[in-house]
């Protein structure tokens, strides 16, 4: 049985192990918003079912108990959380942190560049803080450009429509807004309800509080409430705007700290204008109005030119056919004349009556 198939009471009990401050009324109101999160939990729990020897916990209840240990007020080092120092214990702690925070934590016995790892001698909050600071310091080149106002119509639906961007939904918050320019793809975090629950339980978070709030702000920025957004999210079967975040849309780039570089790249890409066939679409703010008019006027002139050439060629063809008909008519007339003359000259007195024609 999957988590999504559990009774609501069982689901609520599981979620209160992850977010102890959750109220039953709140869960009942937004129960349908956890669908994608349940699938994510199923995926994590399947790791234990497929390879049980790599982990020490066997049930959701045991994992819930371990979550509470990690969430302890005195955020302990990873080595102090496990009962023994076995790799299976460390793997289990990593898995539990993934379920709680929806981030990918690489096991210490594996190495993959660019993946977050929780060392045994650090607390989770310290490890995450160092990871985030390192990521920000490596992205400073575009951050020093000064204040930049984000365009009002800047959004994921418009990036898709006018710039042919593709959205890849991710369950890893640390991968949020990661851009692959080679394939024109952007990753977007899909568990908005988890961000809301984190904001309602700030004392338990190993993340900086501003990090979670900013993640919410990027979602409200990229998915403004409008028909295009609603149509896109309906097509994608995502309900991130159904979550009551309680945050307004911010268009000032300096208000973003952790994702400023990613947003800067997107805004610069936006300001450079669309490419290819996307250029012929009029942007909502009419920012490409001149290019739009120029293209369609040039297209109209080209069409008229082609039509003029076509009509000219058609006229020449018709004139040639008329000339051919005239020549044939002349030949017929000449032949008729010769025939009539021959008949007239056949008369025995023709040489006397028609001396100029008959000889």
C-alpha positions, 0 to 999 in steps of 0.5 A: 500500500502506498502512502497516498492510499492510507486513511486520512487519519494515518496520513495526518499522523505521518505528517505531524511526525514531520511537522509537529505543529500541524493542525487537523483543520489545516490538514483537512483543508489542504489535504489534496495538495499533498498528492505529489509529496506522498509520491515523493515519500513513497519513492524514498521509502521504496529505497528501504524496501528494495535494499533493506540491508543498507538501512537500519529503519524498516517502517514509517514509524521508525523513520518518524521517530528518527525525524524527531531526533534530527529536529531536536532543539539542539541540532546535533552532529550527524554522528551524535544522532545515530546509535552506532557509526555504521554506514547503514545508520548514516544512510538512514539519517540521510534518507530521513532528512530527505523525506523531511526537507525534500533535498537530495543528500548524498551518502558519505560513501559515494561521491558525485560532484555538485551534490549536497553531502552531510558530513558526520562531524557537522550539524545539518544546519551547519552543513546546509549553511556552508553549502548555501554560502558556497553556492552564493559566493560562486555566483557573485559576478552577476549580483554586483550589477546594481538594482534591477527591476524584474519585468511585470510580465516575467513568468514561467508561462511567458518564458515558455511561450516566447523563449521556448523554455522547458520546465522540469519539476523537481522534488529537490529544493536545492535544485530549484531554478537550476538552468540548463541553457544547452537544452533551454530547461529550468528546474522548478520545485514542486512541493509548495505545501512543504514550504508553507509547512516549513514557514509555520514550523521555523524553529525546527528548520536547519535552513535559514528562515530567509531561504524558505521564504525566498523559495516561496517568493520565487514561486509567486514571482514566476507563477503570477495569478492569471489565466495563462498561469492557471492554464499552464498549471492545470496542464501540468497537474500542479497545484502550487498556487492553491497553497496559501503562502501569505507572500506578495509578488516581489519584482525587485531583484535585490530582494532575492539573495539565494536565487538572485544569480539564477533570476538575473540570468533569466531576466538578462535572457528575457531582456535580450528578446526571443529568438526564432519564431517566437519573435513574431508573437507580441509580448503582453507588455508590447515590449517588442511592438516595433519588431512585431510590426516590422516583421509583419509589414515586411511579411506583407510586402513580401507576400504582395511582391510574390503576388505581383510577380505571380500575376506578371508571369500569368499575364505573360503566359496569357499574352503568349497564348493569345499571340499563338492563337492570333498566329494560327488565325492568320494562317487559317485566313491565308489558307482560306484566301488561297483556297478562294483564289484557287476556286476563282481562278478555276473559271475559264474566264478568270484570266480576263475577269481577274487579270491581277490574280489569275494567270 
